Amino acid sequence: MKKCLFPVAGYGTRFLPATKSMPKEMLPIVNKPLVQYGVEEAIAAGLTDIALVTGRGKRAIADHFDTSYELEHQISGTAKESYLDSIRQVISSATFSMTRQHEMKGLGHAILTGEVLVGNQDAFGVILSDDLCLNNGGDSVMAQMVKLYKQFRCSIVAVMEVPKDEVDKYGVIVGTELNKGLYRVESMVEKPAVEDAPSNLAVIGRYILTPDIFDIIRDTPAGKNGEVQITDALNTQAAQGCVMAYKFQGRRFDCGSVPGFVEATNFVYENYYQK
């Protein structure tokens, strides 16, 4: 498994007006954009074929993962050149491909749009840049999941416990615990009402999907909010075969919300930023 899909076509309306002309995935956590954190996580897991599902107004993402000859020339030989070390390392460690999602029809539709990039032969990772996951020196969340995939050879979703009154923001799983923190998924519910939630184990933006998911998505009707939900497709996959849920090691920040973005920025500045 070498491929990781990044659905990065969303509008980022919660960060307007900042995201009117700048992709939300390019919002910086201190001095590095969100999407770069995600790509670094994928590379650390051995997923070096990066597939970007982009949309209109997202050219800055492609440009970020390319060489800027003018900038390189201007700062060559100066102390500022070292600021480019991390992105140079990323560019030299991975290959990048991209396609456009022409309509915003949900995460399931975005993943299906990426089939042309990842193919239908092998399992692949999916990282949502909005979810910043850090593990302070340990294996990245995606690396943890790749190890599990090598053992179980089925789709895997990352989950975390959330307060009961927040379950309506997430997809929630019902499952049987096989080992500590590892569940065989029986069913999943997308953004249930608080009183109807079957558990408080919420799916966050890390997935490993087997390639049969594409045919399942194609046969999945639009669900909540008229969107094609990956949760519904995974429900079908769980009924037909095997989907595992993994309570990962590390810390996750919801950078799709302003409070989570600020919390992540403060945490990275205090714990990771090289002052």
FINUGU-579979 format. One line per 5 residues: their letters; for each residue z, y, x of C-alpha. Coordinates in nm, 3 decimals, decimal comma. Layout:
N
a) Z Y X | ...
This chain:
275
mkkcl) 0,000 0,000 0,000 | -0,120 0,323 0,157 | -0,199 0,562 -0,129 | 0,016 0,820 -0,303 | -0,096 1,025 -0,602
fpvag) 0,021 1,382 -0,657 | -0,039 1,524 -1,008 | -0,046 1,898 -0,924 | -0,253 2,046 -1,206 | 0,029 2,193 -1,419
ygtrf) 0,055 2,562 -1,502 | 0,419 2,621 -1,397 | 0,484 2,850 -1,693 | 0,860 2,853 -1,636 | 0,800 3,052 -1,316
lpatk) 0,570 3,316 -1,457 | 0,469 3,570 -1,343 | 0,503 3,420 -0,991 | 0,278 3,128 -1,085 | 0,008 3,339 -1,252
smpke) -0,209 3,317 -0,942 | -0,004 3,087 -0,716 | 0,039 2,713 -0,782 | 0,398 2,623 -0,866 | 0,373 2,343 -0,608
mlpiv) 0,331 2,611 -0,341 | 0,660 2,780 -0,425 | 0,865 2,765 -0,104 | 1,200 2,599 -0,063 | 1,308 2,832 0,220
nkplv) 0,993 2,822 0,438 | 0,809 2,512 0,319 | 0,624 2,463 -0,011 | 0,742 2,201 -0,256 | 0,428 1,993 -0,228
qygve) 0,470 1,962 0,150 | 0,817 1,812 0,104 | 0,660 1,553 -0,126 | 0,376 1,471 0,114 | 0,622 1,434 0,401
eaiaa) 0,822 1,192 0,185 | 0,509 0,988 0,116 | 0,413 0,976 0,484 | 0,766 0,864 0,575 | 0,713 0,572 0,334
gltdi) 0,386 0,474 0,503 | 0,170 0,622 0,226 | -0,077 0,823 0,432 | -0,372 0,840 0,189 | -0,275 1,143 -0,018
alvtg) -0,460 1,191 -0,349 | -0,422 1,527 -0,524 | -0,504 1,569 -0,893 | -0,550 1,945 -0,910 | -0,670 2,199 -1,164
rgkra) -0,813 2,547 -1,190 | -0,642 2,802 -0,966 | -0,502 2,536 -0,732 | -0,720 2,596 -0,427 | -0,416 2,706 -0,223
iadhf) -0,290 2,347 -0,221 | -0,609 2,217 -0,061 | -0,609 2,506 0,185 | -0,249 2,435 0,283 | -0,343 2,086 0,402
dtsye) -0,631 2,214 0,612 | -0,657 2,406 0,940 | -0,658 2,784 0,918 | -0,860 2,881 1,224 | -0,803 3,254 1,183
lehqi) -0,426 3,212 1,164 | -0,422 2,963 1,451 | -0,616 3,209 1,667 | -0,389 3,500 1,583 | -0,062 3,329 1,675
sgtak) -0,188 3,098 1,949 | 0,037 3,115 2,253 | 0,309 3,313 2,076 | 0,658 3,206 1,969 | 0,538 3,202 1,609
esyld) 0,304 2,911 1,679 | 0,597 2,669 1,650 | 0,627 2,762 1,282 | 0,315 2,554 1,222 | 0,455 2,238 1,380
sirqv) 0,555 2,067 1,054 | 0,226 2,123 0,871 | 0,023 2,028 1,180 | 0,217 1,701 1,190 | 0,141 1,639 0,822
issat) -0,231 1,714 0,860 | -0,263 1,482 1,160 | -0,068 1,200 0,990 | -0,251 1,176 0,657 | -0,588 1,198 0,487
fsmtr) -0,633 1,411 0,174 | -0,865 1,371 -0,124 | -0,866 1,556 -0,453 | -1,014 1,568 -0,798 | -0,965 1,805 -1,091
qhemk) -0,791 1,737 -1,420 | -0,994 1,947 -1,661 | -0,750 1,923 -1,952 | -0,371 1,916 -1,951 | -0,307 1,603 -2,157
glgha) 0,015 1,476 -2,004 | 0,127 1,283 -1,699 | -0,040 0,962 -1,813 | -0,374 1,143 -1,836 | -0,320 1,303 -1,492
iltge) -0,256 0,962 -1,338 | -0,565 0,818 -1,508 | -0,768 1,109 -1,368 | -0,655 1,000 -1,022 | -0,804 0,652 -1,058
vlvgn) -1,122 0,772 -0,889 | -0,912 0,856 -0,581 | -0,671 0,562 -0,556 | -0,896 0,288 -0,694 | -0,796 -0,006 -0,911
qdafg) -0,723 -0,271 -0,649 | -0,384 -0,186 -0,502 | -0,047 -0,048 -0,607 | 0,012 0,318 -0,529 | 0,293 0,572 -0,525
vilsd) 0,323 0,874 -0,752 | 0,527 1,179 -0,652 | 0,594 1,476 -0,877 | 0,647 1,777 -0,651 | 0,878 1,941 -0,906
dlcln) 1,139 1,682 -0,816 | 1,263 1,748 -0,464 | 1,441 1,439 -0,331 | 1,644 1,447 -0,009 | 1,846 1,173 0,158
nggds) 2,000 1,340 0,464 | 1,876 1,115 0,742 | 1,839 0,798 0,533 | 1,520 0,644 0,398 | 1,325 0,874 0,167
vmaqm) 1,331 0,779 -0,201 | 0,969 0,661 -0,185 | 1,043 0,455 0,127 | 1,330 0,287 -0,059 | 1,093 0,206 -0,345
vklyk) 0,821 0,069 -0,116 | 1,073 -0,180 0,022 | 1,150 -0,292 -0,332 | 0,783 -0,322 -0,416 | 0,729 -0,556 -0,123
qfrcs) 0,998 -0,777 -0,276 | 0,905 -0,764 -0,647 | 0,532 -0,671 -0,650 | 0,556 -0,485 -0,980 | 0,575 -0,127 -1,104
ivavm) 0,895 0,058 -1,013 | 1,041 0,380 -1,149 | 1,321 0,584 -0,993 | 1,614 0,658 -1,223 | 1,936 0,852 -1,210
evpkd) 2,232 0,897 -1,442 | 2,225 1,229 -1,626 | 2,478 1,389 -1,861 | 2,439 1,252 -2,213 | 2,355 1,595 -2,351
evdky) 2,054 1,622 -2,116 | 1,877 1,296 -2,199 | 1,631 1,478 -2,428 | 1,465 1,625 -2,115 | 1,369 1,288 -1,967
gvivg) 1,219 0,948 -2,021 | 1,512 0,707 -2,060 | 1,520 0,335 -1,986 | 1,684 0,033 -2,144 | 1,724 -0,250 -1,898
telnk) 1,915 -0,544 -1,761 | 2,093 -0,482 -1,430 | 1,983 -0,749 -1,182 | 2,160 -0,611 -0,877 | 2,367 -0,300 -0,823
glyrv) 2,142 -0,009 -0,916 | 1,838 -0,228 -0,990 | 1,726 -0,292 -1,348 | 1,454 -0,492 -1,517 | 1,316 -0,251 -1,774
esmve) 1,306 -0,375 -2,133 | 1,188 -0,051 -2,291 | 1,156 0,322 -2,227 | 1,185 0,621 -2,459 | 1,029 0,960 -2,385
kpave) 1,270 1,253 -2,440 | 1,486 1,095 -2,711 | 1,719 1,299 -2,926 | 2,068 1,298 -2,777 | 2,206 1,090 -3,063
dapsn) 1,923 0,835 -3,032 | 1,923 0,788 -2,654 | 1,966 0,420 -2,560 | 2,120 0,507 -2,221 | 2,166 0,795 -1,979
lavig) 1,944 0,640 -1,709 | 1,665 0,897 -1,677 | 1,331 0,850 -1,501 | 1,260 1,111 -1,234 | 0,934 1,195 -1,058
ryilt) 0,894 0,892 -0,832 | 0,688 0,588 -0,932 | 0,514 0,291 -0,780 | 0,244 0,168 -1,017 | 0,035 -0,146 -1,010
pdifd) -0,338 -0,089 -1,072 | -0,342 -0,252 -1,418 | -0,168 0,066 -1,536 | -0,509 0,238 -1,560 | -0,642 0,005 -1,832
iirdt) -0,310 0,033 -2,013 | -0,325 0,414 -2,007 | -0,681 0,403 -2,140 | -0,554 0,208 -2,441 | -0,244 0,425 -2,489
pagkn) -0,270 0,676 -2,775 | -0,137 1,028 -2,739 | 0,237 1,036 -2,801 | 0,502 1,305 -2,795 | 0,356 1,659 -2,797
gevqi) 0,005 1,513 -2,833 | 0,008 1,405 -2,466 | -0,067 1,071 -2,303 | 0,277 0,972 -2,177 | 0,319 0,750 -1,872
tdaln) 0,641 0,633 -2,038 | 0,441 0,476 -2,323 | 0,207 0,302 -2,079 | 0,501 0,168 -1,878 | 0,656 0,043 -2,201
tqaaq) 0,347 -0,168 -2,260 | 0,349 -0,287 -1,900 | 0,716 -0,384 -1,927 | 0,642 -0,592 -2,238 | 0,346 -0,763 -2,072
gcvma) 0,497 -0,825 -1,733 | 0,750 -0,653 -1,512 | 0,872 -0,300 -1,456 | 1,179 -0,233 -1,243 | 1,402 0,073 -1,243
ykfqg) 1,586 0,171 -0,927 | 1,886 0,400 -0,900 | 1,788 0,559 -0,571 | 1,999 0,676 -0,279 | 1,981 1,050 -0,220
rrfdc) 1,990 1,376 -0,406 | 1,732 1,508 -0,651 | 1,671 1,871 -0,747 | 1,478 1,971 -1,058 | 1,261 2,241 -0,902
gsvpg) 1,060 2,273 -1,221 | 1,348 2,484 -1,353 | 1,469 2,813 -1,207 | 1,834 2,701 -1,169 | 1,728 2,379 -0,995
fveat) 1,489 2,569 -0,769 | 1,763 2,810 -0,663 | 2,008 2,523 -0,609 | 1,755 2,340 -0,392 | 1,681 2,652 -0,188
nfvye) 2,048 2,711 -0,116 | 2,106 2,344 -0,030 | 1,809 2,323 0,209 | 1,901 2,652 0,376 | 2,257 2,537 0,436
nyyqk) 2,179 2,178 0,539 | 1,827 2,151 0,679 | 1,691 2,489 0,782 | 1,678 2,539 1,158 | 1,820 2,891 1,189
